[in-house]
Amino acid sequence: MISILKKLNNEDLLVYYSMAIGLEHHVDKEFIELLEKELARRNISIQPRQEDNQK
């Protein structure tokens, strides 16, 4: 899965992340974490999810 994410361009990766967050109750949390790690690896900053803000 990680090798697939590395092949995506930044814009597509952000689209997938936005979609995953929008469907968070239907998307595996590990997949969202993989997306977040890949975004971080590329130095792309994102707003923390609400769940993270409540901790």
Protein Blocks (a to p, Z undefined) as FASTA:
>chain_A
ZZmmmmpcfklmmmmmmmmmmmmmmpcfklmmmmmmmmmmnopacdddfklmmZZ
